[in-house]
Amino acid sequence: MNFIDLAAQYEALRDPINNRIQRVLDHGQYIMGPEVAELEGRLAQFTGSKHCITVASGTEALLISLMGLGIGRDDEVITTPFTFAATVEVIVLLGAKPVFVDIEPETCNIDVDLIEAAISPRTKAIMPVSLYGQVADMDEINAIAARNGGLPVIEDAAQSLGATYKGRRSCNLSTVGCTSFFPSKPLGCFGDGGAMFTNDDELAKIFREIRIHGQTKRYEHSRVGVGGRMDTLQCAIVLAKMDRFDWEIERRMAIGASYNEAVDRMGIRRVVQRRDRTSVFAQYTVFADDRDALHARFSAAGVPTAIHYPTPINRQSPYKQYCCGDCSPVADGISRQVLSLPFSADLTPADQHRVLDVLGAHSRGPRS
């Protein structure tokens, strides 16, 4: 059993993917070829955003967002400690300070009730993460940002492309939305890739310039930039995968609901999905006070699991200096309990039953 079954996905899309790749090999435009603009158009339409700008990775999307918004030395950006390092490292790379706000124990997303107290005169943006495939409470976050001087909000949607919040798509819920096409994401390529979304014409122009070394046109540089383009081959692969992405979202939601029903029946705690939003289940995550014992049971049964995330970012050496000792008690506790189970749109009923059999045996058995 695979934790994420990318081989089954490729088998289902073998011909469309291979044909798309061959077209790029035939025309030879490996950088900024026609597939780049085609993908940007389809993604903008998919999310309902006015602009989509593809970039080299989800990390690059976050970095370019901050750069385009003018965030730099001694500025503060409010974010969550319970996330992948990329969310925080881009803040620090620009000389800004991450300000950590603790998470909700049910969803593991940023706790909106704690955000306003963290805002200071140096706050220049709020960067919530849509964790595990479920969007954070973006309406409330946007409202907080609006009443505190119109702060920009950057949704780190690396895990939530395809999810909805009150009927609206993730990545089109705030000033900027950023996603990743890392292979394990709900919509992934065969390497690194990412995208940015905005409805602001000026920001879109700035982002496009930054991703190509700050160029307004060849060899004319209007600003400091980066080499942030997504290559044509990766765009072609995502285009092929988009042909069945709606189906994959439906499958993810159905498999997630099936997991929920079984896990709830066992009395095991899990990440909760709010009623006003959907999840694309980038991970399916349960909580276990005896996580090591549960992990060992899965390993003995040959079932792969993962931990997202074992240590909050604010507890790790490069970032400890930005945090007080007791600013994230919920994230600290959750990080010792979370365990992600095998999940993908191609997860078979037999494999899901196998996972649930192990989980059920653990819930009935003695705790070690």
C-alpha positions in Angstrom: 0.0 0.0 0.0 1.2 3.5 -0.8 0.6 6.5 1.5 -0.4 8.4 -1.7 -1.0 6.4 -4.8 0.6 8.5 -7.5 1.2 5.4 -9.7 -2.5 4.7 -9.9 -3.2 8.3 -10.9 -0.5 8.2 -13.6 -1.9 4.9 -15.0 -5.4 6.5 -15.3 -3.9 9.6 -17.1 -1.0 7.9 -18.9 -2.1 8.9 -22.4 -3.1 12.5 -21.7 0.1 13.2 -19.7 2.4 11.6 -22.3 0.6 13.4 -25.1 1.0 16.7 -23.3 4.7 16.1 -22.6 5.3 15.1 -26.2 3.7 18.4 -27.5 6.2 20.4 -25.4 9.1 18.2 -26.6 7.9 18.9 -30.2 7.6 22.7 -29.9 10.7 23.0 -27.7 9.5 26.1 -25.7 10.5 24.8 -22.3 10.4 28.1 -20.6 7.2 30.2 -20.8 5.8 28.1 -23.6 2.1 28.2 -24.5 1.1 25.7 -21.9 2.0 28.3 -19.2 -0.6 30.8 -20.3 -3.1 27.9 -21.0 -2.7 26.6 -17.4 -3.0 30.1 -15.9 -6.2 30.7 -17.8 -7.7 27.4 -16.7 -6.8 27.8 -13.1 -8.1 31.4 -13.0 -11.4 30.1 -14.4 -11.4 27.2 -11.9 -11.0 29.4 -8.9 -12.9 32.4 -10.1 -9.9 34.6 -9.7 -9.1 37.4 -12.2 -5.4 36.5 -12.4 -3.4 33.4 -12.0 0.4 33.5 -12.1 2.3 30.2 -12.2 5.6 30.1 -10.4 8.4 27.6 -9.6 7.0 26.3 -6.4 4.5 26.9 -3.6 7.3 28.4 -1.6 8.2 30.8 -4.4 4.5 31.8 -4.5 4.6 32.8 -0.9 7.9 34.6 -1.3 6.8 36.6 -4.4 3.6 37.5 -2.6 5.4 39.1 0.3 7.9 40.8 -2.0 5.1 42.2 -4.2 3.4 43.6 -1.1 6.6 45.4 -0.1 7.1 43.4 3.1 10.7 43.5 4.3 13.0 44.2 7.2 11.4 44.6 10.7 7.8 44.2 9.3 5.6 41.6 11.0 3.5 38.9 9.4 1.0 37.0 11.5 0.8 33.3 10.8 0.4 29.9 12.3 3.1 27.7 13.9 1.5 24.5 12.8 2.5 24.3 9.1 5.3 23.3 6.8 8.5 25.4 7.1 8.0 27.2 3.8 5.2 29.4 5.3 7.6 30.9 7.9 10.9 30.8 6.1 9.9 33.2 3.4 9.0 35.8 6.0 12.4 35.4 7.7 14.2 35.4 4.4 12.9 39.0 3.7 14.0 40.2 7.1 10.5 40.3 8.5 9.3 38.8 11.7 6.8 35.9 11.9 4.3 36.4 14.7 2.8 33.1 15.7 -0.9 32.7 16.6 -2.0 29.4 18.0 -4.5 27.0 16.3 -8.0 25.6 16.8 -7.8 22.2 18.4 -10.6 20.8 16.1 -9.3 21.9 12.6 -5.7 22.7 13.4 -6.1 26.0 11.4 -5.2 29.3 12.9 -7.5 30.4 15.7 -9.1 33.6 14.4 -10.1 34.7 18.0 -6.4 35.2 18.8 -5.3 37.1 15.7 -6.4 40.7 16.6 -4.4 40.7 19.9 -1.3 39.8 17.9 -1.6 42.8 15.6 0.9 45.7 16.2 1.9 48.8 14.4 4.5 46.7 12.5 2.0 44.2 11.3 2.0 44.3 7.5 0.1 41.1 6.5 -1.8 38.1 7.8 -0.9 34.7 6.3 -3.3 31.9 7.4 -2.7 28.3 6.2 -5.5 26.2 4.8 -4.3 23.0 6.5 -5.1 19.4 5.6 -7.2 20.6 2.6 -9.6 22.7 4.6 -9.8 26.5 4.4 -9.3 28.6 7.5 -12.1 31.1 8.6 -11.3 33.5 5.8 -14.3 35.9 6.2 -13.4 36.6 9.8 -9.7 36.9 9.0 -10.5 39.4 6.2 -12.7 41.3 8.5 -10.0 41.6 11.1 -7.5 42.7 8.4 -10.0 45.3 7.1 -10.6 46.9 10.5 -6.9 47.1 11.2 -5.8 49.4 8.4 -6.7 47.2 5.4 -3.9 44.6 6.0 -3.4 42.3 3.0 -4.3 38.6 3.6 -2.2 35.9 1.9 -3.9 32.4 1.9 -1.3 29.7 2.0 -3.4 27.2 0.1 -0.7 24.7 -0.7 -3.0 22.0 0.5 -6.4 23.2 -0.3 -6.8 23.9 -4.1 -10.3 22.6 -5.0 -11.8 23.2 -1.5 -14.6 25.7 -1.0 -15.4 28.1 1.8 -19.1 29.3 1.9 -19.4 28.3 -1.8 -16.2 30.1 -3.0 -13.0 28.4 -4.1 -9.8 28.4 -2.0 -7.2 30.7 -3.6 -9.9 33.3 -4.4 -10.8 34.3 -0.8 -8.3 37.1 0.0 -5.8 39.6 -1.3 -3.6 36.8 -2.6 -3.9 33.0 -2.7 -0.9 30.7 -3.1 -0.9 27.0 -3.9 1.6 24.3 -4.6 1.8 21.6 -7.3 4.3 19.4 -5.4 3.5 15.8 -6.5 1.7 14.9 -3.3 -0.7 17.8 -3.4 -4.4 17.4 -4.4 -3.3 18.8 -7.9 0.3 18.0 -8.4 2.9 18.0 -11.1 6.0 15.7 -11.5 8.4 18.1 -9.7 8.1 21.5 -8.2 5.5 24.1 -9.3 3.0 26.6 -7.8 0.6 29.4 -8.5 -0.6 32.7 -7.2 -4.1 34.1 -7.5 -5.3 37.7 -7.1 -8.1 40.0 -8.3 -5.8 43.0 -8.1 -4.5 44.1 -11.5 -1.5 46.0 -10.1 -0.4 43.2 -7.8 -0.7 40.7 -10.7 1.6 42.9 -12.8 4.1 43.1 -10.0 4.0 39.4 -9.4 4.6 38.6 -13.0 7.6 40.9 -13.1 9.1 39.5 -9.9 8.9 35.9 -11.1 11.1 36.8 -14.1 13.9 38.7 -12.3 11.9 41.9 -12.0 11.8 42.4 -15.7 9.2 44.6 -17.4 10.7 43.4 -20.7 13.8 41.5 -21.7 16.9 43.0 -19.9 14.9 45.9 -18.4 14.4 45.5 -14.7 11.9 47.6 -12.8 12.4 45.8 -9.4 14.3 43.2 -7.6 13.0 39.8 -8.7 13.7 36.1 -8.6 14.0 33.2 -11.1 10.5 32.1 -10.2 9.0 30.6 -13.4 7.1 27.3 -13.6 8.6 25.4 -16.5 6.4 24.5 -19.5 6.7 20.7 -19.0 5.3 20.9 -15.5 2.5 23.1 -16.7 1.7 20.6 -19.3 1.4 17.8 -16.7 -0.9 19.8 -14.5 -3.1 20.6 -17.6 -3.4 16.9 -18.2 -4.3 16.2 -14.5 -6.9 19.0 -14.5 -9.0 16.9 -17.0 -10.0 14.7 -14.1 -9.5 17.0 -11.1 -13.2 17.6 -10.5 -13.6 13.8 -10.3 -10.6 13.6 -7.9 -12.2 16.2 -5.7 -15.4 14.3 -5.5 -13.5 11.1 -4.7 -11.5 12.8 -2.0 -14.6 14.1 -0.4 -16.3 10.7 -0.6 -13.3 8.8 0.8 -12.9 11.5 3.5 -16.6 11.1 4.5 -16.2 7.3 4.6 -13.2 7.7 6.9 -15.1 10.1 9.1 -18.0 7.8 9.5 -15.8 4.8 10.5 -13.5 6.9 12.7 -16.4 8.5 14.6 -18.0 5.1 15.1 -14.7 3.9 16.7 -14.7 7.0 19.0 -11.4 8.2 17.7 -10.7 11.9 17.5 -10.0 13.4 14.1 -9.6 16.7 12.3 -13.1 18.3 12.1 -14.5 19.7 8.8 -16.6 22.8 9.4 -20.1 22.8 7.9 -19.6 26.0 5.9 -16.6 24.7 3.9 -15.4 21.6 2.1 -12.0 19.8 2.3 -10.0 18.2 -0.4 -8.2 16.1 2.3 -4.6 16.8 1.4 -4.1 14.6 4.4 -6.5 12.5 6.5 -5.5 13.1 10.1 -6.5 11.6 13.4 -5.5 12.4 17.0 -4.0 9.7 19.3 -2.7 10.3 22.8 -0.6 7.1 22.3 0.5 8.0 18.8 3.8 6.1 19.0 1.9 2.9 19.8 -0.6 3.5 17.0 2.2 4.3 14.6 3.9 1.0 15.6 0.8 -1.0 15.0 0.4 0.4 11.5 4.0 -0.2 10.7 3.7 -3.8 11.9 0.7 -4.3 9.6 2.6 -2.8 6.6 0.4 0.3 6.4 2.3 3.6 5.8 1.5 6.7 7.9 2.9 10.2 8.3 3.0 13.0 10.9 2.0 16.4 9.7 3.6 18.0 11.8 5.8 16.5 14.6 7.2 19.8 15.9 5.6 23.3 15.5 7.8 25.6 13.5 8.2 28.1 16.4 9.8 25.3 18.4 12.6 24.7 15.8 16.0 26.3 16.1 15.8 28.9 13.3 12.6 30.3 14.5 12.6 30.0 18.3 13.8 33.6 18.6 10.5 34.9 17.2 8.3 33.2 19.8 7.5 33.5 23.5 7.7 30.3 25.5 3.9 29.7 25.8 2.4 31.2 22.7 1.2 27.9 21.1 0.0 25.4 23.8 -2.6 23.9 21.4 -0.1 23.4 18.6 2.4 22.0 21.0 -0.1 19.4 22.2 -1.5 18.6 18.8 1.9 18.0 17.3 2.3 15.1 19.8 -1.0 13.5 18.7 -1.5 13.9 15.0 -1.2 10.9 12.6 -2.1 11.0 8.9 -3.5 7.9 7.2 -3.1 6.7 3.6 -5.2 8.9 1.4 -5.6 9.7 -2.3 -8.4 9.9 -4.9 -7.3 6.4 -6.0 -7.4 4.8 -2.6 -9.2 1.5 -3.1 -12.0 0.3 -0.8 -9.9 -2.7 0.1 -7.0 -0.6 1.2 -9.2 1.8 3.2 -10.8 -1.2 4.9 -7.3 -2.5 5.7 -6.4 0.9 7.3 -9.6 1.0 9.3 -9.1 -2.6 10.5 -5.8 -1.7 12.0 -7.2 1.5 13.5 -10.2 -0.4 14.9 -8.0 -3.1 16.5 -6.0 -0.4 18.2 -9.0 1.4 19.5 -10.3 -1.9 21.0 -7.0 -3.1 22.3 -4.9 -2.3 25.4 -3.1 1.0 25.4 0.7 0.8 25.7 
